[in-house]
Amino acid sequence: MYIFKNALKSIARSKGRNILIGIIVLVISVAACIGLSIRNAAEDARGATMEGISITAQISIDRSAMMSDIRENMQPNSEGERSSFDRDSFTQNMNAIKELTIEEMETYVEWIL
């Protein structure tokens, strides 16, 4: 009982200091609550966005790069000049391209994610 009487007397003696400490504790606790609620709302928004998002991709051939490779790899003719564009070799190169398998596509997906 003696401890409680002294504690109450100490509180009553220095009212200004105790009010200031009370205000500081209140501000810190309100700031902590606001910070936690903002963090919780951000995590909820992120989760909702990730559930609603759908990722699509398209894999295609760069035909202009293939054409430039064919032009670079053309054999020079007897005069030392490169021969003109060969449509047949381009068609053969385009027909030689194989489609991607499901396993290759899954590999690309794992690499992207």
Gaussian input, Z-matrix of N, CA and C with variables (Angstrom, degrees):
# hf/3-21g

backbone

0 1
 N
 C     1     B1
 C     2     B2     1     A1
 N     3     B3     2     A2     1     D1
 C     4     B4     3     A3     2     D2
 C     5     B5     4     A4     3     D3
 N     6     B6     5     A5     4     D4
 C     7     B7     6     A6     5     D5
 C     8     B8     7     A7     6     D6
 N     9     B9     8     A8     7     D7
 C    10    B10     9     A9     8     D8
 C    11    B11    10    A10     9     D9
 N    12    B12    11    A11    10    D10
 C    13    B13    12    A12    11    D11
 C    14    B14    13    A13    12    D12
 N    15    B15    14    A14    13    D13
 C    16    B16    15    A15    14    D14
 C    17    B17    16    A16    15    D15
 N    18    B18    17    A17    16    D16
 C    19    B19    18    A18    17    D17
 C    20    B20    19    A19    18    D18
 N    21    B21    20    A20    19    D19
 C    22    B22    21    A21    20    D20
 C    23    B23    22    A22    21    D21
 N    24    B24    23    A23    22    D22
 C    25    B25    24    A24    23    D23
 C    26    B26    25    A25    24    D24
 N    27    B27    26    A26    25    D25
 C    28    B28    27    A27    26    D26
 C    29    B29    28    A28    27    D27
 N    30    B30    29    A29    28    D28
 C    31    B31    30    A30    29    D29
 C    32    B32    31    A31    30    D30
 N    33    B33    32    A32    31    D31
 C    34    B34    33    A33    32    D32
 C    35    B35    34    A34    33    D33
 N    36    B36    35    A35    34    D34
 C    37    B37    36    A36    35    D35
 C    38    B38    37    A37    36    D36
 N    39    B39    38    A38    37    D37
 C    40    B40    39    A39    38    D38
 C    41    B41    40    A40    39    D39
 N    42    B42    41    A41    40    D40
 C    43    B43    42    A42    41    D41
 C    44    B44    43    A43    42    D42
 N    45    B45    44    A44    43    D43
 C    46    B46    45    A45    44    D44
 C    47    B47    46    A46    45    D45
 N    48    B48    47    A47    46    D46
 C    49    B49    48    A48    47    D47
 C    50    B50    49    A49    48    D48
 N    51    B51    50    A50    49    D49
 C    52    B52    51    A51    50    D50
 C    53    B53    52    A52    51    D51
 N    54    B54    53    A53    52    D52
 C    55    B55    54    A54    53    D53
 C    56    B56    55    A55    54    D54
 N    57    B57    56    A56    55    D55
 C    58    B58    57    A57    56    D56
 C    59    B59    58    A58    57    D57
 N    60    B60    59    A59    58    D58
 C    61    B61    60    A60    59    D59
 C    62    B62    61    A61    60    D60
 N    63    B63    62    A62    61    D61
 C    64    B64    63    A63    62    D62
 C    65    B65    64    A64    63    D63
 N    66    B66    65    A65    64    D64
 C    67    B67    66    A66    65    D65
 C    68    B68    67    A67    66    D66
 N    69    B69    68    A68    67    D67
 C    70    B70    69    A69    68    D68
 C    71    B71    70    A70    69    D69
 N    72    B72    71    A71    70    D70
 C    73    B73    72    A72    71    D71
 C    74    B74    73    A73    72    D72
 N    75    B75    74    A74    73    D73
 C    76    B76    75    A75    74    D74
 C    77    B77    76    A76    75    D75
 N    78    B78    77    A77    76    D76
 C    79    B79    78    A78    77    D77
 C    80    B80    79    A79    78    D78
 N    81    B81    80    A80    79    D79
 C    82    B82    81    A81    80    D80
 C    83    B83    82    A82    81    D81
 N    84    B84    83    A83    82    D82
 C    85    B85    84    A84    83    D83
 C    86    B86    85    A85    84    D84
 N    87    B87    86    A86    85    D85
 C    88    B88    87    A87    86    D86
 C    89    B89    88    A88    87    D87
 N    90    B90    89    A89    88    D88
 C    91    B91    90    A90    89    D89
 C    92    B92    91    A91    90    D90
 N    93    B93    92    A92    91    D91
 C    94    B94    93    A93    92    D92
 C    95    B95    94    A94    93    D93
 N    96    B96    95    A95    94    D94
 C    97    B97    96    A96    95    D95
 C    98    B98    97    A97    96    D96
 N    99    B99    98    A98    97    D97
 C   100   B100    99    A99    98    D98
 C   101   B101   100   A100    99    D99
 N   102   B102   101   A101   100   D100
 C   103   B103   102   A102   101   D101
 C   104   B104   103   A103   102   D102
 N   105   B105   104   A104   103   D103
 C   106   B106   105   A105   104   D104
 C   107   B107   106   A106   105   D105
 N   108   B108   107   A107   106   D106
 C   109   B109   108   A108   107   D107
 C   110   B110   109   A109   108   D108
 N   111   B111   110   A110   109   D109
 C   112   B112   111   A111   110   D110
 C   113   B113   112   A112   111   D111
 N   114   B114   113   A113   112   D112
 C   115   B115   114   A114   113   D113
 C   116   B116   115   A115   114   D114
 N   117   B117   116   A116   115   D115
 C   118   B118   117   A117   116   D116
 C   119   B119   118   A118   117   D117
 N   120   B120   119   A119   118   D118
 C   121   B121   120   A120   119   D119
 C   122   B122   121   A121   120   D120
 N   123   B123   122   A122   121   D121
 C   124   B124   123   A123   122   D122
 C   125   B125   124   A124   123   D123
 N   126   B126   125   A125   124   D124
 C   127   B127   126   A126   125   D125
 C   128   B128   127   A127   126   D126
 N   129   B129   128   A128   127   D127
 C   130   B130   129   A129   128   D128
 C   131   B131   130   A130   129   D129
 N   132   B132   131   A131   130   D130
 C   133   B133   132   A132   131   D131
 C   134   B134   133   A133   132   D132
 N   135   B135   134   A134   133   D133
 C   136   B136   135   A135   134   D134
 C   137   B137   136   A136   135   D135
 N   138   B138   137   A137   136   D136
 C   139   B139   138   A138   137   D137
 C   140   B140   139   A139   138   D138
 N   141   B141   140   A140   139   D139
 C   142   B142   141   A141   140   D140
 C   143   B143   142   A142   141   D141
 N   144   B144   143   A143   142   D142
 C   145   B145   144   A144   143   D143
 C   146   B146   145   A145   144   D144
 N   147   B147   146   A146   145   D145
 C   148   B148   147   A147   146   D146
 C   149   B149   148   A148   147   D147
 N   150   B150   149   A149   148   D148
 C   151   B151   150   A150   149   D149
 C   152   B152   151   A151   150   D150
 N   153   B153   152   A152   151   D151
 C   154   B154   153   A153   152   D152
 C   155   B155   154   A154   153   D153
 N   156   B156   155   A155   154   D154
 C   157   B157   156   A156   155   D155
 C   158   B158   157   A157   156   D156
 N   159   B159   158   A158   157   D157
 C   160   B160   159   A159   158   D158
 C   161   B161   160   A160   159   D159
 N   162   B162   161   A161   160   D160
 C   163   B163   162   A162   161   D161
 C   164   B164   163   A163   162   D162
 N   165   B165   164   A164   163   D163
 C   166   B166   165   A165   164   D164
 C   167   B167   166   A166   165   D165
 N   168   B168   167   A167   166   D166
 C   169   B169   168   A168   167   D167
 C   170   B170   169   A169   168   D168
 N   171   B171   170   A170   169   D169
 C   172   B172   171   A171   170   D170
 C   173   B173   172   A172   171   D171
 N   174   B174   173   A173   172   D172
 C   175   B175   174   A174   173   D173
 C   176   B176   175   A175   174   D174
 N   177   B177   176   A176   175   D175
 C   178   B178   177   A177   176   D176
 C   179   B179   178   A178   177   D177
 N   180   B180   179   A179   178   D178
 C   181   B181   180   A180   179   D179
 C   182   B182   181   A181   180   D180
 N   183   B183   182   A182   181   D181
 C   184   B184   183   A183   182   D182
 C   185   B185   184   A184   183   D183
 N   186   B186   185   A185   184   D184
 C   187   B187   186   A186   185   D185
 C   188   B188   187   A187   186   D186
 N   189   B189   188   A188   187   D187
 C   190   B190   189   A189   188   D188
 C   191   B191   190   A190   189   D189
 N   192   B192   191   A191   190   D190
 C   193   B193   192   A192   191   D191
 C   194   B194   193   A193   192   D192
 N   195   B195   194   A194   193   D193
 C   196   B196   195   A195   194   D194
 C   197   B197   196   A196   195   D195
 N   198   B198   197   A197   196   D196
 C   199   B199   198   A198   197   D197
 C   200   B200   199   A199   198   D198
 N   201   B201   200   A200   199   D199
 C   202   B202   201   A201   200   D200
 C   203   B203   202   A202   201   D201
 N   204   B204   203   A203   202   D202
 C   205   B205   204   A204   203   D203
 C   206   B206   205   A205   204   D204
 N   207   B207   206   A206   205   D205
 C   208   B208   207   A207   206   D206
 C   209   B209   208   A208   207   D207
 N   210   B210   209   A209   208   D208
 C   211   B211   210   A210   209   D209
 C   212   B212   211   A211   210   D210
 N   213   B213   212   A212   211   D211
 C   214   B214   213   A213   212   D212
 C   215   B215   214   A214   213   D213
 N   216   B216   215   A215   214   D214
 C   217   B217   216   A216   215   D215
 C   218   B218   217   A217   216   D216
 N   219   B219   218   A218   217   D217
 C   220   B220   219   A219   218   D218
 C   221   B221   220   A220   219   D219
 N   222   B222   221   A221   220   D220
 C   223   B223   222   A222   221   D221
 C   224   B224   223   A223   222   D222
 N   225   B225   224   A224   223   D223
 C   226   B226   225   A225   224   D224
 C   227   B227   226   A226   225   D225
 N   228   B228   227   A227   226   D226
 C   229   B229   228   A228   227   D227
 C   230   B230   229   A229   228   D228
 N   231   B231   230   A230   229   D229
 C   232   B232   231   A231   230   D230
 C   233   B233   232   A232   231   D231
 N   234   B234   233   A233   232   D232
 C   235   B235   234   A234   233   D233
 C   236   B236   235   A235   234   D234
 N   237   B237   236   A236   235   D235
 C   238   B238   237   A237   236   D236
 C   239   B239   238   A238   237   D237
 N   240   B240   239   A239   238   D238
 C   241   B241   240   A240   239   D239
 C   242   B242   241   A241   240   D240
 N   243   B243   242   A242   241   D241
 C   244   B244   243   A243   242   D242
 C   245   B245   244   A244   243   D243
 N   246   B246   245   A245   244   D244
 C   247   B247   246   A246   245   D245
 C   248   B248   247   A247   246   D246
 N   249   B249   248   A248   247   D247
 C   250   B250   249   A249   248   D248
 C   251   B251   250   A250   249   D249
 N   252   B252   251   A251   250   D250
 C   253   B253   252   A252   251   D251
 C   254   B254   253   A253   252   D252
 N   255   B255   254   A254   253   D253
 C   256   B256   255   A255   254   D254
 C   257   B257   256   A256   255   D255
 N   258   B258   257   A257   256   D256
 C   259   B259   258   A258   257   D257
 C   260   B260   259   A259   258   D258
 N   261   B261   260   A260   259   D259
 C   262   B262   261   A261   260   D260
 C   263   B263   262   A262   261   D261
 N   264   B264   263   A263   262   D262
 C   265   B265   264   A264   263   D263
 C   266   B266   265   A265   264   D264
 N   267   B267   266   A266   265   D265
 C   268   B268   267   A267   266   D266
 C   269   B269   268   A268   267   D267
 N   270   B270   269   A269   268   D268
 C   271   B271   270   A270   269   D269
 C   272   B272   271   A271   270   D270
 N   273   B273   272   A272   271   D271
 C   274   B274   273   A273   272   D272
 C   275   B275   274   A274   273   D273
 N   276   B276   275   A275   274   D274
 C   277   B277   276   A276   275   D275
 C   278   B278   277   A277   276   D276
 N   279   B279   278   A278   277   D277
 C   280   B280   279   A279   278   D278
 C   281   B281   280   A280   279   D279
 N   282   B282   281   A281   280   D280
 C   283   B283   282   A282   281   D281
 C   284   B284   283   A283   282   D282
 N   285   B285   284   A284   283   D283
 C   286   B286   285   A285   284   D284
 C   287   B287   286   A286   285   D285
 N   288   B288   287   A287   286   D286
 C   289   B289   288   A288   287   D287
 C   290   B290   289   A289   288   D288
 N   291   B291   290   A290   289   D289
 C   292   B292   291   A291   290   D290
 C   293   B293   292   A292   291   D291
 N   294   B294   293   A293   292   D292
 C   295   B295   294   A294   293   D293
 C   296   B296   295   A295   294   D294
 N   297   B297   296   A296   295   D295
 C   298   B298   297   A297   296   D296
 C   299   B299   298   A298   297   D297
 N   300   B300   299   A299   298   D298
 C   301   B301   300   A300   299   D299
 C   302   B302   301   A301   300   D300
 N   303   B303   302   A302   301   D301
 C   304   B304   303   A303   302   D302
 C   305   B305   304   A304   303   D303
 N   306   B306   305   A305   304   D304
 C   307   B307   306   A306   305   D305
 C   308   B308   307   A307   306   D306
 N   309   B309   308   A308   307   D307
 C   310   B310   309   A309   308   D308
 C   311   B311   310   A310   309   D309
 N   312   B312   311   A311   310   D310
 C   313   B313   312   A312   311   D311
 C   314   B314   313   A313   312   D312
 N   315   B315   314   A314   313   D313
 C   316   B316   315   A315   314   D314
 C   317   B317   316   A316   315   D315
 N   318   B318   317   A317   316   D316
 C   319   B319   318   A318   317   D317
 C   320   B320   319   A319   318   D318
 N   321   B321   320   A320   319   D319
 C   322   B322   321   A321   320   D320
 C   323   B323   322   A322   321   D321
 N   324   B324   323   A323   322   D322
 C   325   B325   324   A324   323   D323
 C   326   B326   325   A325   324   D324
 N   327   B327   326   A326   325   D325
 C   328   B328   327   A327   326   D326
 C   329   B329   328   A328   327   D327
 N   330   B330   329   A329   328   D328
 C   331   B331   330   A330   329   D329
 C   332   B332   331   A331   330   D330
 N   333   B333   332   A332   331   D331
 C   334   B334   333   A333   332   D332
 C   335   B335   334   A334   333   D333
 N   336   B336   335   A335   334   D334
 C   337   B337   336   A336   335   D335
 C   338   B338   337   A337   336   D336

   B1=1.4407
   B2=1.5303
   B3=1.3311
   B4=1.4586
   B5=1.5329
   B6=1.3540
   B7=1.4667
   B8=1.5265
   B9=1.3292
   B10=1.4645
   B11=1.5268
   B12=1.3366
   B13=1.4693
   B14=1.5221
   B15=1.3284
   B16=1.4634
   B17=1.5245
   B18=1.3525
   B19=1.4672
   B20=1.5230
   B21=1.3038
   B22=1.4711
   B23=1.5243
   B24=1.3255
   B25=1.4655
   B26=1.5305
   B27=1.3518
   B28=1.4558
   B29=1.5285
   B30=1.3191
   B31=1.4699
   B32=1.5232
   B33=1.3145
   B34=1.4681
   B35=1.5244
   B36=1.3302
   B37=1.4506
   B38=1.5211
   B39=1.3173
   B40=1.4620
   B41=1.5369
   B42=1.3314
   B43=1.4608
   B44=1.5248
   B45=1.3179
   B46=1.4689
   B47=1.5216
   B48=1.3230
   B49=1.4637
   B50=1.5276
   B51=1.3043
   B52=1.4596
   B53=1.5304
   B54=1.3129
   B55=1.4669
   B56=1.5234
   B57=1.3322
   B58=1.4632
   B59=1.5367
   B60=1.3057
   B61=1.4720
   B62=1.5251
   B63=1.3051
   B64=1.4693
   B65=1.5238
   B66=1.3357
   B67=1.4709
   B68=1.5252
   B69=1.3342
   B70=1.4646
   B71=1.5290
   B72=1.3240
   B73=1.4700
   B74=1.5306
   B75=1.3265
   B76=1.4615
   B77=1.5293
   B78=1.3326
   B79=1.4672
   B80=1.5358
   B81=1.3163
   B82=1.4664
   B83=1.5198
   B84=1.3133
   B85=1.4616
   B86=1.5282
   B87=1.3372
   B88=1.4604
   B89=1.5310
   B90=1.3234
   B91=1.4642
   B92=1.5273
   B93=1.3241
   B94=1.4682
   B95=1.5241
   B96=1.3184
   B97=1.4701
   B98=1.5260
   B99=1.3230
   B100=1.4676
   B101=1.5336
   B102=1.3103
   B103=1.4681
   B104=1.5176
   B105=1.3223
   B106=1.4643
   B107=1.5281
   B108=1.3303
   B109=1.4678
   B110=1.5290
   B111=1.3308
   B112=1.4711
   B113=1.5245
   B114=1.3138
   B115=1.4697
   B116=1.5163
   B117=1.3209
   B118=1.4565
   B119=1.5314
   B120=1.3250
   B121=1.4637
   B122=1.5243
   B123=1.3295
   B124=1.4661
   B125=1.5261
   B126=1.3234
   B127=1.4658
   B128=1.5211
   B129=1.3331
   B130=1.4635
   B131=1.5226
   B132=1.3307
   B133=1.4673
   B134=1.5213
   B135=1.3200
   B136=1.4673
   B137=1.5183
   B138=1.3209
   B139=1.4662
   B140=1.5160
   B141=1.3321
   B142=1.4656
   B143=1.5191
   B144=1.3227
   B145=1.4619
   B146=1.5205
   B147=1.3244
   B148=1.4614
   B149=1.5250
   B150=1.3323
   B151=1.4622
   B152=1.5276
   B153=1.3199
   B154=1.4531
   B155=1.5126
   B156=1.3162
   B157=1.4651
   B158=1.5245
   B159=1.2940
   B160=1.4693
   B161=1.5257
   B162=1.3081
   B163=1.4541
   B164=1.5294
   B165=1.3104
   B166=1.4572
   B167=1.5218
   B168=1.2967
   B169=1.4579
   B170=1.5191
   B171=1.3055
   B172=1.4587
   B173=1.5170
   B174=1.3136
   B175=1.4590
   B176=1.5163
   B177=1.3292
   B178=1.4640
   B179=1.5276
   B180=1.3143
   B181=1.4634
   B182=1.5212
   B183=1.3164
   B184=1.4583
   B185=1.5278
   B186=1.3137
   B187=1.4686
   B188=1.5304
   B189=1.3027
   B190=1.4655
   B191=1.5294
   B192=1.3361
   B193=1.4595
   B194=1.5228
   B195=1.3317
   B196=1.4655
   B197=1.5205
   B198=1.3302
   B199=1.4580
   B200=1.5239
   B201=1.3182
   B202=1.4677
   B203=1.5302
   B204=1.3490
   B205=1.4722
   B206=1.5212
   B207=1.3270
   B208=1.4656
   B209=1.5225
   B210=1.3097
   B211=1.4700
   B212=1.5266
   B213=1.3329
   B214=1.4640
   B215=1.5206
   B216=1.3266
   B217=1.4611
   B218=1.5355
   B219=1.3191
   B220=1.4622
   B221=1.5157
   B222=1.2970
   B223=1.4575
   B224=1.5299
   B225=1.3197
   B226=1.4624
   B227=1.5313
   B228=1.3473
   B229=1.4732
   B230=1.5234
   B231=1.3267
   B232=1.4688
   B233=1.5214
   B234=1.3566
   B235=1.4673
   B236=1.5348
   B237=1.3034
   B238=1.4624
   B239=1.5156
   B240=1.3390
   B241=1.4576
   B242=1.5209
   B243=1.2790
   B244=1.4603
   B245=1.5212
   B246=1.3097
   B247=1.4618
   B248=1.5246
   B249=1.3155
   B250=1.4558
   B251=1.5306
   B252=1.2993
   B253=1.4614
   B254=1.5229
   B255=1.3083
   B256=1.4549
   B257=1.5258
   B258=1.3033
   B259=1.4550
   B260=1.5300
   B261=1.3122
   B262=1.4614
   B263=1.5303
   B264=1.3335
   B265=1.4713
   B266=1.5329
   B267=1.3216
   B268=1.4625
   B269=1.5236
   B270=1.3196
   B271=1.4638
   B272=1.5255
   B273=1.3174
   B274=1.4651
   B275=1.5293
   B276=1.3277
   B277=1.4773
   B278=1.5255
   B279=1.3218
   B280=1.4619
   B281=1.5279
   B282=1.3183
   B283=1.4573
   B284=1.5226
   B285=1.3236
   B286=1.4643
   B287=1.5223
   B288=1.3095
   B289=1.4695
   B290=1.5205
   B291=1.3098
   B292=1.4582
   B293=1.5266
   B294=1.3121
   B295=1.4552
   B296=1.5236
   B297=1.3100
   B298=1.4531
   B299=1.5214
   B300=1.3132
   B301=1.4539
   B302=1.5297
   B303=1.3097
   B304=1.4663
   B305=1.5219
   B306=1.3289
   B307=1.4612
   B308=1.5333
   B309=1.3394
   B310=1.4606
   B311=1.5274
   B312=1.3267
   B313=1.4677
   B314=1.5157
   B315=1.3167
   B316=1.4679
   B317=1.5219
   B318=1.3321
   B319=1.4585
   B320=1.5207
   B321=1.3399
   B322=1.4617
   B323=1.5191
   B324=1.3252
   B325=1.4629
   B326=1.5088
   B327=1.3175
   B328=1.4712
   B329=1.5142
   B330=1.3398
   B331=1.4654
   B332=1.5233
   B333=1.3300
   B334=1.4660
   B335=1.5292
   B336=1.3078
   B337=1.4641
   B338=1.4972
   A1=110.76
   A2=115.26
   A3=120.36
   A4=111.18
   A5=117.26
   A6=121.87
   A7=109.72
   A8=116.48
   A9=119.24
   A10=112.07
   A11=117.94
   A12=120.43
   A13=110.39
   A14=116.95
   A15=120.35
   A16=111.44
   A17=118.37
   A18=121.74
   A19=109.83
   A20=118.42
   A21=121.40
   A22=111.55
   A23=118.13
   A24=120.89
   A25=110.21
   A26=117.60
   A27=121.29
   A28=110.68
   A29=116.11
   A30=119.71
   A31=110.32
   A32=117.33
   A33=121.12
   A34=111.42
   A35=118.72
   A36=121.82
   A37=113.20
   A38=118.71
   A39=121.04
   A40=109.44
   A41=114.90
   A42=120.68
   A43=111.66
   A44=117.17
   A45=121.00
   A46=112.50
   A47=114.85
   A48=118.89
   A49=110.91
   A50=117.92
   A51=121.38
   A52=111.73
   A53=117.24
   A54=120.12
   A55=109.55
   A56=116.52
   A57=120.32
   A58=111.23
   A59=118.35
   A60=121.90
   A61=110.08
   A62=117.34
   A63=121.42
   A64=111.68
   A65=116.72
   A66=120.50
   A67=110.27
   A68=117.55
   A69=121.23
   A70=110.55
   A71=117.23
   A72=120.86
   A73=110.42
   A74=117.48
   A75=121.78
   A76=110.75
   A77=117.39
   A78=121.00
   A79=110.78
   A80=117.02
   A81=120.16
   A82=110.94
   A83=117.97
   A84=120.05
   A85=111.66
   A86=118.51
   A87=120.99
   A88=110.21
   A89=117.80
   A90=121.12
   A91=111.03
   A92=117.25
   A93=120.33
   A94=110.88
   A95=117.48
   A96=120.67
   A97=111.19
   A98=117.19
   A99=120.94
   A100=110.06
   A101=117.22
   A102=120.48
   A103=112.32
   A104=116.96
   A105=119.92
   A106=111.84
   A107=117.03
   A108=118.71
   A109=111.21
   A110=118.21
   A111=120.78
   A112=109.91
   A113=117.31
   A114=120.53
   A115=111.11
   A116=117.22
   A117=121.64
   A118=110.94
   A119=117.17
   A120=120.79
   A121=111.09
   A122=117.08
   A123=120.36
   A124=111.06
   A125=117.38
   A126=120.22
   A127=111.02
   A128=117.66
   A129=120.94
   A130=111.26
   A131=116.88
   A132=120.66
   A133=110.70
   A134=117.17
   A135=120.29
   A136=110.54
   A137=116.97
   A138=120.84
   A139=112.13
   A140=116.75
   A141=120.29
   A142=111.30
   A143=117.03
   A144=120.81
   A145=110.63
   A146=117.57
   A147=120.62
   A148=111.44
   A149=117.89
   A150=120.37
   A151=110.83
   A152=117.25
   A153=121.02
   A154=114.86
   A155=117.31
   A156=119.57
   A157=109.63
   A158=115.51
   A159=119.88
   A160=107.52
   A161=115.07
   A162=120.91
   A163=108.22
   A164=115.24
   A165=120.14
   A166=108.51
   A167=114.98
   A168=120.14
   A169=108.89
   A170=114.87
   A171=120.68
   A172=107.76
   A173=114.84
   A174=120.71
   A175=106.66
   A176=115.87
   A177=119.05
   A178=109.40
   A179=114.30
   A180=121.68
   A181=108.36
   A182=115.13
   A183=120.23
   A184=107.89
   A185=115.66
   A186=120.45
   A187=111.69
   A188=117.49
   A189=118.99
   A190=110.84
   A191=117.53
   A192=120.27
   A193=110.41
   A194=116.83
   A195=119.32
   A196=110.79
   A197=116.89
   A198=119.98
   A199=110.86
   A200=116.97
   A201=119.21
   A202=110.81
   A203=117.66
   A204=120.16
   A205=110.99
   A206=116.53
   A207=119.79
   A208=109.71
   A209=117.02
   A210=120.57
   A211=110.89
   A212=117.06
   A213=120.42
   A214=111.78
   A215=116.62
   A216=120.52
   A217=112.98
   A218=117.80
   A219=119.90
   A220=110.29
   A221=114.44
   A222=120.47
   A223=109.75
   A224=117.91
   A225=119.12
   A226=110.65
   A227=114.74
   A228=118.29
   A229=109.70
   A230=117.41
   A231=121.70
   A232=112.86
   A233=118.68
   A234=120.55
   A235=112.26
   A236=117.97
   A237=120.75
   A238=112.82
   A239=117.83
   A240=120.57
   A241=108.93
   A242=114.42
   A243=117.95
   A244=108.81
   A245=114.76
   A246=118.77
   A247=109.71
   A248=116.22
   A249=120.61
   A250=109.54
   A251=115.61
   A252=122.68
   A253=110.04
   A254=115.92
   A255=121.06
   A256=108.81
   A257=116.14
   A258=122.00
   A259=110.77
   A260=117.51
   A261=120.41
   A262=111.65
   A263=116.47
   A264=118.49
   A265=110.41
   A266=116.15
   A267=118.76
   A268=110.13
   A269=117.22
   A270=121.20
   A271=110.42
   A272=117.50
   A273=120.60
   A274=110.70
   A275=116.45
   A276=119.93
   A277=110.98
   A278=116.46
   A279=119.71
   A280=110.59
   A281=117.67
   A282=120.93
   A283=111.85
   A284=117.40
   A285=121.23
   A286=112.35
   A287=116.55
   A288=119.72
   A289=108.47
   A290=115.62
   A291=119.67
   A292=109.05
   A293=115.75
   A294=120.99
   A295=109.24
   A296=115.45
   A297=119.99
   A298=110.10
   A299=115.71
   A300=120.22
   A301=109.07
   A302=115.88
   A303=120.73
   A304=110.24
   A305=117.62
   A306=120.78
   A307=110.93
   A308=116.39
   A309=119.45
   A310=111.08
   A311=115.99
   A312=119.26
   A313=110.91
   A314=118.03
   A315=121.34
   A316=110.61
   A317=116.60
   A318=120.16
   A319=110.68
   A320=116.21
   A321=119.97
   A322=111.44
   A323=117.41
   A324=120.54
   A325=110.65
   A326=117.67
   A327=121.17
   A328=110.83
   A329=116.45
   A330=120.28
   A331=110.73
   A332=117.16
   A333=121.02
   A334=110.03
   A335=116.97
   A336=120.07
   A337=109.39
   D1=-37.15
   D2=179.90
   D3=-59.07
   D4=-38.39
   D5=-178.57
   D6=-65.63
   D7=-42.70
   D8=-179.16
   D9=-66.86
   D10=-37.20
   D11=177.84
   D12=-63.54
   D13=-45.22
   D14=178.96
   D15=-64.75
   D16=-37.22
   D17=178.91
   D18=-64.74
   D19=-44.05
   D20=178.64
   D21=-65.87
   D22=-39.19
   D23=177.33
   D24=-64.55
   D25=-40.15
   D26=179.48
   D27=-64.63
   D28=-40.25
   D29=178.26
   D30=-65.52
   D31=-41.85
   D32=-178.08
   D33=-69.62
   D34=-32.24
   D35=-178.35
   D36=-70.50
   D37=-40.06
   D38=-175.88
   D39=-117.51
   D40=70.99
   D41=-176.31
   D42=-66.91
   D43=-41.67
   D44=-177.57
   D45=-61.96
   D46=-44.74
   D47=179.93
   D48=-65.85
   D49=-41.28
   D50=-179.21
   D51=-68.48
   D52=-36.94
   D53=176.53
   D54=-65.04
   D55=-43.34
   D56=178.07
   D57=-61.71
   D58=-44.06
   D59=177.50
   D60=-63.17
   D61=-40.70
   D62=178.23
   D63=-62.42
   D64=-42.26
   D65=178.04
   D66=-63.65
   D67=-42.75
   D68=180.00
   D69=-62.99
   D70=-44.83
   D71=178.66
   D72=-62.37
   D73=-40.59
   D74=179.10
   D75=-63.70
   D76=-44.95
   D77=-179.88
   D78=-63.34
   D79=-42.89
   D80=179.61
   D81=-64.33
   D82=-43.17
   D83=-179.07
   D84=-68.40
   D85=-37.69
   D86=176.75
   D87=-66.10
   D88=-41.94
   D89=178.73
   D90=-63.41
   D91=-39.82
   D92=178.07
   D93=-65.13
   D94=-41.77
   D95=178.51
   D96=-64.18
   D97=-42.26
   D98=179.04
   D99=-64.58
   D100=-43.64
   D101=179.06
   D102=-61.99
   D103=-42.98
   D104=178.69
   D105=-66.74
   D106=-37.64
   D107=179.02
   D108=-69.27
   D109=-36.54
   D110=176.39
   D111=-64.96
   D112=-42.88
   D113=179.03
   D114=-62.82
   D115=-43.18
   D116=179.37
   D117=-63.75
   D118=-42.17
   D119=179.17
   D120=-65.65
   D121=-37.78
   D122=178.54
   D123=-66.08
   D124=-40.78
   D125=178.07
   D126=-65.86
   D127=-39.42
   D128=177.12
   D129=-64.26
   D130=-42.92
   D131=179.48
   D132=-65.51
   D133=-39.67
   D134=178.32
   D135=-63.72
   D136=-44.27
   D137=179.10
   D138=-62.43
   D139=-42.86
   D140=178.84
   D141=-65.40
   D142=-38.18
   D143=179.09
   D144=-67.62
   D145=-42.81
   D146=-179.63
   D147=-65.79
   D148=-32.86
   D149=177.91
   D150=-70.76
   D151=-34.83
   D152=-175.61
   D153=-88.42
   D154=-5.09
   D155=-175.40
   D156=-91.65
   D157=143.05
   D158=174.55
   D159=-126.69
   D160=130.30
   D161=-176.56
   D162=-100.91
   D163=126.66
   D164=176.28
   D165=-123.66
   D166=152.63
   D167=179.40
   D168=-144.42
   D169=157.63
   D170=178.04
   D171=-134.26
   D172=129.46
   D173=177.73
   D174=-108.26
   D175=124.09
   D176=-178.45
   D177=-137.77
   D178=169.60
   D179=-178.23
   D180=-95.27
   D181=137.74
   D182=175.78
   D183=-87.98
   D184=93.77
   D185=-174.81
   D186=-68.31
   D187=-34.70
   D188=179.63
   D189=-65.62
   D190=-36.79
   D191=176.52
   D192=-66.76
   D193=-37.97
   D194=177.25
   D195=-63.93
   D196=-41.88
   D197=179.94
   D198=-64.03
   D199=-41.94
   D200=179.07
   D201=-65.99
   D202=-36.60
   D203=175.94
   D204=-63.62
   D205=-40.85
   D206=179.39
   D207=-64.67
   D208=-42.10
   D209=179.36
   D210=-63.23
   D211=-40.41
   D212=-179.73
   D213=-68.42
   D214=-32.51
   D215=-176.03
   D216=-92.87
   D217=8.38
   D218=178.68
   D219=-67.39
   D220=141.11
   D221=-179.79
   D222=-79.39
   D223=138.26
   D224=177.27
   D225=-71.25
   D226=146.78
   D227=178.19
   D228=-83.58
   D229=-169.52
   D230=-174.04
   D231=-64.88
   D232=-27.74
   D233=179.48
   D234=-83.65
   D235=-2.13
   D236=-179.93
   D237=92.14
   D238=-2.17
   D239=177.98
   D240=-91.16
   D241=153.62
   D242=177.33
   D243=-76.50
   D244=143.69
   D245=-179.50
   D246=-73.07
   D247=164.81
   D248=-178.58
   D249=-72.98
   D250=172.87
   D251=-177.00
   D252=-61.11
   D253=129.65
   D254=-178.81
   D255=-101.03
   D256=109.88
   D257=-176.96
   D258=-65.76
   D259=-36.81
   D260=-178.51
   D261=-64.59
   D262=-42.31
   D263=179.68
   D264=-67.57
   D265=-34.89
   D266=177.36
   D267=-65.70
   D268=-42.99
   D269=178.56
   D270=-63.07
   D271=-41.05
   D272=178.15
   D273=-63.57
   D274=-41.49
   D275=178.59
   D276=-64.27
   D277=-39.88
   D278=179.99
   D279=-68.26
   D280=-37.72
   D281=179.22
   D282=-73.47
   D283=-23.10
   D284=-179.46
   D285=-77.44
   D286=-12.42
   D287=-178.93
   D288=-71.90
   D289=126.93
   D290=179.07
   D291=-96.64
   D292=155.54
   D293=177.84
   D294=-78.04
   D295=154.82
   D296=178.91
   D297=-74.09
   D298=142.50
   D299=175.79
   D300=-83.74
   D301=166.55
   D302=178.53
   D303=-61.27
   D304=-38.45
   D305=-179.70
   D306=-64.14
   D307=-40.38
   D308=178.51
   D309=-65.95
   D310=-39.87
   D311=177.72
   D312=-64.38
   D313=-40.90
   D314=177.78
   D315=-63.99
   D316=-35.72
   D317=177.03
   D318=-63.06
   D319=-43.62
   D320=177.93
   D321=-64.04
   D322=-38.46
   D323=178.64
   D324=-63.88
   D325=-43.75
   D326=178.76
   D327=-63.58
   D328=-37.08
   D329=179.65
   D330=-67.15
   D331=-38.55
   D332=-177.78
   D333=-72.24
   D334=-43.31
   D335=-177.19
   D336=-81.24

